[in-house]
Amino acid sequence: MIFGQGDPVRAAKILKDFIKEHAKPAIRAGALEGRYLTPAEVEMLASLPSREQLYGQLVSTLAAPLSWLVGALSQKASSLVIVLQAYQDKKAQASQG
């Protein structure tokens, strides 16, 4: 019998790694927040990403639209600079010629 405190995914991963290394114990059942789990559900729990990985995925998902917006705005700003430079060059050519 194994008990885990805190992150249930971490406990399931440790158990899964131990079984893989020693090939001795077998998962017969599990419990999480008052609910009984089948061996397949415990295996599924062990295959989930850790809490830190999930936070990282959330942050990158939230940051992606902002990165796109910054890229689009900087592209528009550089396009404006090119147009203004071309206008200035044309004006300078007209005043010389």
C-alpha positions in Angstrom: 0.0 0.0 0.0 1.4 3.4 -1.0 0.2 6.8 0.1 1.1 10.1 -1.5 0.7 13.6 -0.4 0.5 16.7 -2.6 0.6 16.1 -6.3 -1.2 12.8 -7.1 0.4 12.6 -10.5 3.9 12.7 -9.0 3.1 9.8 -6.7 1.7 7.8 -9.6 4.8 8.5 -11.7 7.1 7.4 -8.8 5.1 4.1 -8.5 5.1 3.5 -12.2 8.9 4.1 -12.4 9.5 1.7 -9.4 7.4 -1.0 -11.0 9.3 -0.6 -14.3 12.7 -0.8 -12.5 11.9 -3.7 -10.2 9.0 -5.6 -11.9 7.7 -6.7 -8.5 4.6 -4.9 -7.3 1.4 -4.6 -9.4 -1.1 -1.9 -9.2 -4.4 -3.3 -8.0 -6.4 -0.2 -7.3 -6.0 3.4 -6.3 -7.9 6.2 -4.6 -8.0 9.9 -5.2 -10.1 12.4 -3.3 -12.4 9.8 -2.0 -12.9 8.0 -5.4 -11.6 4.6 -6.1 -9.4 4.2 -9.2 -8.9 1.1 -11.4 -5.3 0.1 -12.3 -5.8 1.6 -15.8 -6.9 4.9 -14.2 -3.7 4.9 -12.0 -1.6 4.2 -15.2 -3.4 7.1 -16.9 -2.7 9.4 -14.0 0.9 8.5 -14.1 1.1 9.4 -17.8 -0.2 12.9 -17.2 2.3 15.8 -17.3 3.5 17.2 -14.0 1.9 20.3 -12.5 5.0 22.3 -13.4 4.8 21.1 -17.1 1.1 22.0 -17.1 1.8 25.5 -15.8 4.5 25.9 -18.5 2.0 24.8 -21.2 -0.6 27.3 -19.9 1.9 30.1 -19.9 3.1 29.4 -23.4 -0.5 29.1 -24.6 -1.4 32.5 -23.0 1.8 34.1 -24.3 1.4 32.9 -28.0 -1.2 35.5 -29.0 0.8 38.3 -27.3 3.9 37.2 -29.2 2.0 37.3 -32.4 0.6 40.7 -31.6 4.1 42.1 -30.9 5.4 40.6 -34.1 2.6 42.1 -36.1 2.9 45.5 -34.6 6.7 45.6 -35.1 6.2 44.5 -38.7 3.8 47.4 -39.3 6.2 49.8 -37.6 9.1 48.7 -39.8 6.8 49.1 -42.9 6.0 52.6 -41.8 9.7 53.4 -41.4 10.4 52.1 -44.9 7.6 54.2 -46.4 8.8 57.3 -44.6 12.4 56.7 -45.7 11.3 56.2 -49.4 9.3 59.5 -49.1 12.3 61.3 -47.7 14.5 60.0 -50.4 12.1 61.0 -53.1 11.7 64.5 -51.6 15.5 64.8 -51.4 15.9 63.8 -55.1 13.2 66.3 -56.1 15.0 69.1 -54.3 18.3 68.2 -55.9 17.0 67.9 -59.5 
